[in-house]
Amino acid sequence: MFSKDVVQKVKDLSLEKLKNMNFDVDQYLIEEATGEVQNLIDYKMIHQVCDNFHIDERENKIIFKTGDYLFGDYIVKNLKEAEYIILAIITLGDRIDKRVNDYFSESNYTKGMILDVIAGVFLEILTNNFWEEVRENAQKYGKEVTDIFYPGNKWDIKNQAVICKLVDSSKIGVNINHSFIITPQKTVSFVCGVGENVKRPVKESVCDDCEAKDCIYRNVPGESKYKVTVRFSSNTKVIEASEGENLFHILVRNGIRLNNFCGGSRICGQCKVILNEELDISDDEKYFLTDKEIKNNVRLACFVEIDRDLEVKVLSEEQKAKILTKENNLLSIESHPRIKTSTVDIRRPTLNDQRDYVKRIKEAVGGEIEIPLELLSNLPEVLEENDYKVNITIRKNEIISIKKAASKQYNYGIALDIGTTTIAAYLYDLDEGKEVDVYSCLNPQRTFGADVITRITYSISNSQGLYQLHSALINKINEIVEEFCVKNSIDKSDIHEIVAVGNPTMIHFLLNVSSKNIAVSPYVPTFTSKIEVKAKEIGININKEGYVITLPLISSYVGADTVAAVLANKIDQSDELCLLVDIGTNGEMVLGNKDNLIASSAAAGPAFEGAGITFGLNGVEGAIDHVDFSKRPFYTTIGNKKAKGICGSGIVDIISELLKYGIVDITGRFLSKEEVKNVPVDIAERITLYKDEPAFLIENGIYVTQKDIRQIQLAKSAILAGINIMIKEMGIDVNEIKKVFLAGGFGNYILPASAIAIGLLPKELQGKILQVGNSAGVGAIMALLSDKELERSIHLQSKISYIELSTHEDFQNEFVKGMYF
């Protein structure tokens, strides 16, 4: 595709750019990477020549016959003499983006950076070549061509949407998001003018007007580059950054995991770092830090903009959380596996029997069977090498593995519960139906935000956002697979299936499917059906022909995890009315029995998991998990460690006790020391102020503030309103509910009495509450072990009716009533 001269020019320019970035790189790496980029380039170009337009200099608009217009004095000034305007888009395709992201995900930053720079040079040369062709043609007719103009720096980036529309960029696979950023990343949109009287200024670099101002590969003369030395855990990493880059995003991009809830939106106060020097600090940032922290140069990474060399020590790395994996209810189902492995003898070919190998396989296993192309490609060799005796693994009617016969037949599967905050994985022997191992961890996507809306926003507003969220999850799943295999001495090829559950957003991210419409009215997911895909299609490293199954979804906010929880607790088979409540970063609820099931989802936010709470934590060691003012000490922590903050069960207990002792009234207002009565002196003394806000001191500078009370009020009133509306919709009395299943980690650790006390659940449900642990994980296991249970989950989808609370006529009234304690 490219001549030797062009390729050599790319190498020279790339090397020059890397040197300008103070990046010392071996010539061999440039050679190797240039060849790799050439193989990845999927060059496409589309353009439109417009001669029917008029210029409104008063409004600074170039208006086309379609009514669309480019705007800005910069572009009007440069194109006002043009007789023709050419709008164009050039892309290198998305394969380079994916390869660069893969390198960064693997922490191979050197290779990723080199590839990205080289691809950028190829794009610049292709753009220049297009311009030269336009100029040559124009000069044949006595015309001249302006320079190329890119939406971005000197010209409003919103104009990029007009270019995409007029040339119909989708024809070449180029899309634009709500922030007017186009994907794939290695794509440029531009315009130029043709005419007798146009003036062509000196041509500048593609980088000059690119909208990606925080790109570390920019080659703008005079742009400052700085060195950020980061110390985290026992590691040190040196990162090059451009002036104005945000420290939080630099750290995340370079694989340094910060504890945070808001994805860098400056609202959670968790991403603490220590700087080697004092920097200016805003009042907004001061709110999250103590005077001592400020004095010691503790800062929030999301507030720090790079304007010098910095040394940074990360304080708030993600800690190991206490994650619920064991189910409280016994798992007892009849196994109906989809996958079976058996040892078979294949009839050998002879001159008298010249049937093909596929027919011989079908004869041996008995029945019509599909064989994937990859297994077909070397089928004769596999049979010959193993003397026509092999282990064959069949999933439904498809052979997914043909291997050497062994005394032990290995057949494993994984049940995967992908929570917004945590992940739980269960390795099972599918032949015996027995648990082999369990693994739990925090969801690595937390770096991009604590809740699904924040993550969806990230996936929309960043050109590679969806792929980053998908890759973070896939890389973690592959780590889990690797851990299972090493720890239990099994081969990845013997893991034949994964059944995954999670909320709709997590399932969309798992499958690398856009979830943007989940976050905006009318809240429509891309799909809700059960999905079965080959694991290799989404990058999961198990058997090459193995499958990933996701259970069906109910709506945009009630997902496969809720279906799995209903499955596990057999609500659809119960004569009694049951209520399932799973409170995490979102609150999902199901009410009913075998005759009728309705579901709803309440936007409780992540407060119950510690997010948005001044001293909130996940369930990590040192998090205050239970409080009882009648005891001394009056709180306990996870792991019996020194108190570091408050987790969800702890904040509910604290508010319950504050209400019980009259320190907080039914409206949620903190009373002053003078107002409270009959409270132990050592408790009353803790009523104080924190940052001029009413608060209660727990220990070690850890407070519960008035703002925290309000956060919990908002969260619990949304849940309670949802429950009350479901009861009304079903036409029952709350007392008719016989069982309440509290599911999930929060539901397992919260004290039911405290939940009742703060009005999270109706008081009539006292004594009916069962804490059922990780029901979603149990349901996933059931669907993994039994095809009948998988089919039952599909039936459940059609059986459960969904109520959209946000548009329900009673929601506002119920929500306001629920605000009171």
N, C-alpha and C positions, 0 to 999 in steps of 0.2 A: 504493500500500500504506500509506503514511503520510500523515497529514493535514499541512496547512501548519503548524499549531501544533506538532506533534511535530517536524517537520523544523527549524523555527526553534529549538525547545528544544535539539535536538541540536547545532545550530551554536553556540548560546550556551554550552552546557556544554563543548563541545569546545574552543572558544576559551579558556574559563576554565582548563580543564585544561592546555592548552599554555602558557598564561601562567604557571601555577603551576610548570611545568617550566622556567621561564625561557627559553621558546622563542618568539621573536618571529616571528609569522606574519601574512601579509597576509590580510585578510578575503576577498579574491577567491579565494585558495587554499582557504579553508574552504568557500566556496560550490561551487567546482569539485569538490573532493574529496567533499563530501557527496552531490552528484549521482552521482558515480562509485560510491560505496559503496552507494547505493540500488539501482543497477543490478546490483551484485554480490551483494547479499543474497539468500540462498536460505533463508528463515526456515522452521524446522521446530520443533515442540514435541511432546513426548510426556510423559504423566504417569500416575501410578497412585495411586488413593485406597485406602488400607489401613485397615480397621477391625478386622481380626483380628490382634492383636498383644498382647504383654504385656511389661511393663517389669521387669527384674531390677536393682534399684537396688544390690544388693550387688556384682554383677558389672559394673554400669554398662553394661547392654545393653538395647536395644529389639529384641525377638525376634519375627519375623513367622512366620506359619503355615508358610511354606516352609522354616523352619529358618534362613534368613538373618537376620543381625542387624546393626544399627547399634550402634556402641560409643563410649564416652567419657562422662565425667561431665558435660561441657559440653552435649552433646545430650540426655542423659537429664534433666538439670536443667531444660532448656527445653521438653521435650516430655512430661514425666511427667503433666501434666494433660490431655493431648490425647485426644479421643475418636476422631479420625481423623488419620491422617498422610498427607500428600500428598508423593509423590516425583516430581520432574520434571527434565527436561532441555530446554534451549532452545539451539538452534544457529543461526548465520547461514550455515552451509555453508562449504565449503573454497575458494570462489572468491576471497574476500577474502584468505585466507592466501596463496594463490598470487600474487595481485597484489602484496601487500606484499613478499613474498619476491623477486618479479621486480624491484621498485623497488630493493630493497637490493642485489640482484645487479648491477644497473646503476649502483650507487653513488649512486642518487637517494634519499638517506636522508631528506631533508626530506619528499618526497612519501610515502615509505613510512611515516614516523612519523605524519604527519597522517592518513593513511588508517586506520592502526591505532587511533589515538585515537578517531576518529569512529566506527569500527565498534564499539569498546568502549562508547561512549556509547549507540549504538543498542541494543546487547545489554542494557545496564543498564535502559534505558527499557522494552524489551519484557518484561524480567523483572518490573519494577515493575508494568507493566500487568496481567500475569498475576496477580500477588498482589492487586491491587485488585479484579479480577474474582472471585477466590476469596473475598475479604472481603465483597464486595457480596452474593454468594450465601449466604454463611454467616450474615450478619446478618439475612437474611430468616427464618432459622430460630432466631434468638436465640443464635447462636454467634459467637465471636470467633476471630481468626486470629493465630497467633504471627508473629514476624518470620520472614524467610527465613534458613536456615542453609546455608552452603556448606562442603563438605569442604575443609580447608586449614589456615588459621592456628590458629584456636581449637579445631578439631575435626579429628581425624586424617584425612589425605587418603585413606587406604585405604578409608574408607567410600564413596568415590566409586565403587569397583567394585561395591558392593552396590546402589547406586542404578541403575547401568548395567544390572545383571543384572535387577533387579525390574521396570524399565520396558521392558526389551529395547531398549536404545539403538541397536542395529544397524538397527532399522527406519527410523531417520531418518539413517543414515549416520554415527553417532557411535561411535567406538571408544576403547578404553582400553588403554594399554600396561602393561608390567611395572612401571613406576614410578608407576602409577596416575594418569597424565596422560591427559586425553581430547583427542581430535582430532575435528573441526577445532579450531584454537586459539580461535576466537570461539564458544565453547560454554561454558555453565555447567550444573552439576548442583546441585540443592538440595532441601531438604525444608522443610516447614512443618507446624504442627499446628493442628487445628480442634477447638474445644470450648467449653463454657459457661464454664469456669473458667480457660482459658489466659490468660496475660498476654503482652501484646504490647509488647516493648521498643521503643525508638526505632530506626527503620530506618536501617541503615548502607549504605555503598556496596558495590557488587558487588566492588570491588577489595579490601575489607577482609579477606575470607576466601579470596581467590583463591590457589591453590597456587603461582602463578608469581611467587615472591618476587623474582626477578631481572629482572622485566619493567620496562623503562625507562618504561612508560606508566602506572605505578601512580599513583593519586591519593590517597595516604594522608596526612591532615593530620599535619604534624610530621616526615614522613619526609625525611631529608636527601638532597640532590642535590649532586653534586660535578662539577667540570670536570676532564676528563683531556685534556691537550694531548699529542698523540703526534707525534713526528718520526720519519719513516721514509723511506729513500732521500732524495729531495730535496723531500719533501712534509711538510706539517704539517696535522694534522686535530684539531679540538676535538670531544670526545665528552662528552655528559652521561651520568653514571652515578649509580646509587643506592648508598646505603651498603650495604656487604657484597658488592657484585658482585665477581666474579673478573676480574682484569685480562686474563688469557689469553682468556676467553670474550668479553670486551668487544672486544678487538682482532680476533678472528676474525669476530665478528658484523658488524663494520664494515669487513670486506674487507681487513684488514691481515694479510698472509700471514707467519706465523712459521715458522721452521725448527723442526720438532719431530717426534718419532716416536710419542708416546703419546697425542696428542689431549687434552692437558691433565691427564693422570692422575698427574703428578708423579713419573714414573719414568725420564725420558730426559735431563733436564737441558739441553735445547737452547734453550728459548725465552727467551734472555737479553735483558734490557733494562737501560738505565741510568736510575735515578730521580734527581730533582732534590734529594732529601733522604734522609737515613738512616732506614730503618725497621727494626723488630725483625725478627730472622731466626731461624728454627728450625734445630735440628741437622739435620733431614732436608734442608733446603734448602742448608745449608752444605756437605753432602757433595758437591754438584755444582759448587761454586764455589771458586776459589782465594782465599787471604787477600788478595791484591792486588785481585781482583775485588770482594770484599766491601767492602774499604776504599774502592773507587771507586764504591760504591752500585750495583754490578751485581747484579741480582736475576733470578729466574725468574718470568716473568709468571704462571705457574699458581699460584704461592704467594702472590701479592699480592692482598689483599682491600681494596677501596676504602673508606677512612674519612676522606678529605680530598681537596682539590684536588691533582692530581699533574701533573708534567711527565715524559714518558716518551720515551726514545730507544730505538728498536728496534735491537738489535745483530745478531740472528740471523735476518735475513730470508732466505728461500730464495734459494740461489745457482743460477746456471746450471750444470747438470750436464752431464758428458760422457755422452751417451746413444747407445747403439748403434742405428744405423738401417740401415747397409749390411750386406747379407748376404754371408757368406764364400763360400757356394756359388752357382754361376751359376743364375739363374732361366731355365729353358728349358721352356716348355710350348706346346702347340698351342692357339691361341686359339679358344674357342667362346663368343662373347659372348651375353649375354642381351638386350643392348640394341643396337639398330641405328637409325641416323638416315639418312634418305634424302629426296631431293627428289621430290615427286610433283605431278602436274597433276590437279586435280579437275574432273570434268565439270560444266559450268555447268547450272543449272536452266533449263528452257524450258517453254512451255505444253504442249509435247508430252512433256516429261519432268519430272514433278512429284514424283519420288522425294525422300524426306527427305535431309537432309545426311549423316546417319550412313550411310545406304546408299551414298551417293556416296563417302564416305571408305573404306568397306569394299571397294567396287569398285576404288578406286585402289590400295589396299595389298594387295588380294587375300587374302580369307579372313575368317573370323569374328574380330572384334576388339571389345574392350571399351573404352569411352570414359568416363572419370570425369565426374561431374556438373559439376565446375568447368570442365572444357574444353567440355562441352556448352553451358554457359550463354551463351557468346558465340561459338559456332562459326560461325554465318552471318556475323557481323561480321568475324571473323578471315579467313575465306575471301574475302569481298568486298574487304576492305582490301588483300589481297595478290594480287588478280586470279586467285584460285583456283590459285595455285602456292605451295606451302608446304613447309617441312621438317617431316617427321613422325618423331618418335622413338617406337619401339615397344619395350616391355619384355615379353618373352614374347608374350602375346596382348593386351596392354593398351597403348593409346596414352597416353604420359605427357607429350608435348609436341607442340604444333602452333604453328610459328613462321614468320615471314617467310623465304622461300627465300633462302639465301645461298650465295656461291661456295664457302665453306668450311663444312662441317658439323661442329659441335662436339659431342663426346660424351665426357664425362669421368666418372671414378669415383674413389673414395678407398678405399684399404685402411687399416684403423685397428687398431693393436695397443695395447690399453688395459691397461697393466701397473699393478700396485698402486702402484708408485713413479713410473714414467715412461709417456709416451705417444709412440708413433711413428706418423706418418701419411705415406702415399705417394699422390701424385696421379698418375693414369694416363690417358693417351689410350686410350679403350676401342676405338676403331676401329683404331688402329695397334698397340695392345698395348705402348706405350712409356711409360717413366717420364718424367713432366714435372717433378716437384718432390718434395722430402722435407721434413718438418717434425718436430721433436722437442721435447719439453718435459717438465717434471715434472708428475705428476698433481696437480691442485689439491686433490684430496681428502686429500692428505697432512696438511693442516691438522687434519683430524678424526682422525688417527691413522696410524701407519706400516703397520699390518697390517690384514687384512680383519676380524679379530675385533673389534678396537678400533672400526672403522668401523661394523660391524653393531651393536655395543653402542650407539654414538652414535645410529644410526638408530632404535633401539628406545626408548632412554631420553629422547629429545627429540621433542616433539610434531611438529615439522617436520623431523626428522632425515633421513628418507628423501628428502624433497623437496629438502633442502639439498644432500645428496650428489649426487643426480641433477642438480640445477641447476648445481652446480659443474662437473660433467663436461660437460653440454650447452653451457654457456657457453664452456668451453675449446674444444670441438669447433667451435663457431661462430666462434671466434677463428681457428682453424686454417683453416676454410673461407674466411674473409675474407682471411687472409694469402695463401692460394693464389691467390685471385681477383685481388687487387691486384697481387701480384708477377708473375703470369703473364698479366695483362690478359684474364681470362676472366670470364664472367657466371655467377653462382650457378645460374641456371636451366639452364646447360649441364652441371652436375654432376648426374648422374642416379641414382647409386647409391653407397652406402657399405657395405663389408663389414667388420664389426667382430669382433675376437677379443679374448679376455681370460679371466681366471679367472671362475668362476661368480658370485662376488660382484660383480665389476666389470660383468658382463653384466646382472645383476639391477638394479644401480644405473643403468646406462645406460638401461634400459627402464622405470625407476621402478617396479620390482616388489619387493615385500618379500623380504628375504633372511634374516629373523630365524631361520628354522628351519635354516639352514645352520650356525648356531653352536651348536645344541643337539642332543643325542641325540634321535632317531636320524639327524640330519644329512641332512635331506631338502630339496632345492631346490624352488622353486615350479615350475620347468620344466627340462627338459634338451634339448628338441627345437630344431632350427633355427627361428629366428623371422624373419619378414619383415613389416615394418611400414612404412607411409608415414613418411618422415622428419619431416613436419610434425606427426605425432601425438606425437612425443616432443620437439618443439621445435627440431629441427635445420634450419638454413636453407640448403637446396639447392633444386633444382627442386621446385615445390609438389607434384608427383605422384611425386617420386623416392622411392626405397626405402632402408631400412636393413636389412641382413641380418646376423644373428649366427649363427655356426657352432654346431653342436650341442655340448652338454656331456656329459661322461662321468659325473660325480658331483658332490657338493657341493664337492669340492676339486680335481677334475681337469676343466679347462674347455676352452673353445673354443680357447684359445691352445695347449694341448697337442695337440688334434686337428689344428690348423694346422701344428704342428711335425712331427707324424708325416707329414702330407700333404707337407710340404716336403722331408723327408729320405727319402720313399718307403719307409719301413720296412715298410709293409703290402705292398710289392711285392718285398721282398728275400728271396733264398734264405738268406742268412746271418742268424744271430741278432744282433740289434742292441739296444743299450741307449740310450735317450734320457733325459738328465737335465737338467732345467731348474730351477736353484736361484735363487730370488728370495726374496721374503718368505714363500714357501711352496715346498716342493720337490716337483715332479711328475716321475714316472718312468714310462717305458713300456719293456717288454721283450718281444722277440719277432721275428717275421718274417711272411711272407705267410700262414703256416699258423695262427699263434696269436699273439695280442697280449694282454698283461695290463698294467694300470696301477695305480699306487698314489700316494698323496700323503703326505708326511711333514711334520709341523708343526715345521719347522726354526726358525720365527720369523724376524725380520728382521735377525738378527745379521750375516749375510753381506752385508747392504747397509749395514752400519755402525750400525744401530739397536741400542741396548742396550749398545754398546761405549762405555767411558768417554770416549774422544776420537774416537768414530766419526763418520764423515761419509758422505754419498753420494759418487758419483764426480764431485765438483766440483773446480775448480782448487785446487791446494794440498793435495789429499788424497794421503797416502802410498799409492802403488799397488803398489810392488814393493820387496822388501828382499833384500839379499845381503850377509851379514857379511864375505865375502871381498873386498868392494870398498870403496873410500873415495871419496866418501861411500857409505854402505852402503844408502841408500834413494833412490828417485826419487819425484817427485810429478807429478800430472796438470798439464800445462801448464808444468812446470818452475818452478812458483811456490814461494814460501816455505811450508814445511809448516804446515798448519792442523789436521790431524787424520788419521785413518786410514780408508780405505774397505775394502770387503770383500776384494778381492784382496790388499791390503796386510796385513790382519790374518792372513790365511792364510799369507802368506810369512813374516811375523814369527814366528808360532808354529812353522812349519817350521824356521826357523833356530834358534830357541831350543831346539827338540828336538835338532837336529843338533849343536849345541855343548854339549849337556848342561846347559843353564840351566833347562830344564823337564824333568821326568821323565815316564815313560809314564802316570802317574796324573794328570798335569796340574799337579803341584805345582812352584812356583818353588823352586829351590835357593838357598841363601845364597851369598854371595861365597866363604865358606870351603869350601863343598861343591864348587864347580865346579872343574874341572881342565882344563889345556891350552886355555884360552880367552884370546885376545888381551887384553892389559891394558885397552885402551881400550873393549873390549866388556864385560869383567867389571866395570869401574867403573860401568857403567850399571845394574847390579843394585841396586835401592834399595827404598824404601817410598813409597807414595803414599797419603795419608790413612790411615796406619798399616796399609797393606795391601801385601804383596809386589808389586813392580812392576819394569818395565824402562823406563828412560828412553830415548826415541828422540831427541827434539830439541825445543827451544823449549817446554819444559814439557809435551810430549806423552808420555804413558806408555801402556804396555800393562800392565794390572793382573791380579791373580789372578782377579778377577771376570770379566774379559774372556776369560781362558782357559776358565773354566767355561762361559761363554755359548757359545763356539765348540764346546766338547765336547758340549754338549747338542744344538746344531744339527747337527753333523756325525754324531753317533751316530744321530740320527733318520733321516737320509738313508741312512747305511750299513745300518742295520737294515732299512729298506725294500727296498734293493737285495738284501740277502741273503735276505729272505723271498720276494721275487719269484723269485729263482733256485731256491729250494726248491720253490715252488709249481709252477714249470714243469718241475721234475724234471731239471734240467741241472746241469752243472759250470760254475763261473765261467769256466773256460778255454775253454768253447764259445762264449762271446760274442766275436764277431769285430770289432765296431765299437762305439765309445761316442761318442755325439753329445752334446757339452756345449753346451747352447743358452742363449740369453739374454745379457744384459750381463755378469753375474757369470761365467757360463761362458766368455765370450769373453776376459775380461781375466785370469782366474786362471791361474797357471802349473800345468799338469797335474802336474808333478813335486811341487809343493807340496801339491796336493790329495791325491795318493797318500801323501805323507809324513805328513800329519796324520790319515790314515785316513778322509778324506771319501769316497774311492772304494777298492774292493779293490785291493791291490797287484798282483794278477794281471792287471789291466787296463792296466798300464803299456805304452805303445807302441801302444795301440789307440784312443787318444783323439783325436777330431776336434772342433775348436772351430768350430761351424757358425753362429755369429752369431745374428742375430734370425730364427730359423726360424719363429716365430709370425707375424712380419710377412710373410715369404715365403709362408707358407701362405695368409694373408689375400689377398695379391696374386693367387695362383693361383686362388682361389675367385672373386675379382673378375673376372678375365680369362676364366675358362672355366667354363661351366655344368657341364661334365663333372667338373671338379675339385670344384665345390660338391656335386654328387651323390656324389662319392667320399667327401667328408667325412661325409655322412649315413650312408653305408655303414660308415664307420669307427666311428661311434658304436655300432652294433650288433655290430661285430667285436671291440671292445676290452672285455675283462672287467676289472672293478674289484675290487681287494682293499682292504678296510677294515683298515688296520694297527692302529688303536687296539683292536680286538677280537680280533686274531689271537693265537692261543695262544703263538706264539713271539716276539711283539714285545718283551715285557719283557726276556727273556733276551738277545735280539739287541741291544736298546738298551743294556743294561748293559755287554755286551761291547764295544760300539762306543764307549763312553766312554773307553776306553784308547787312547793314541796308539801 
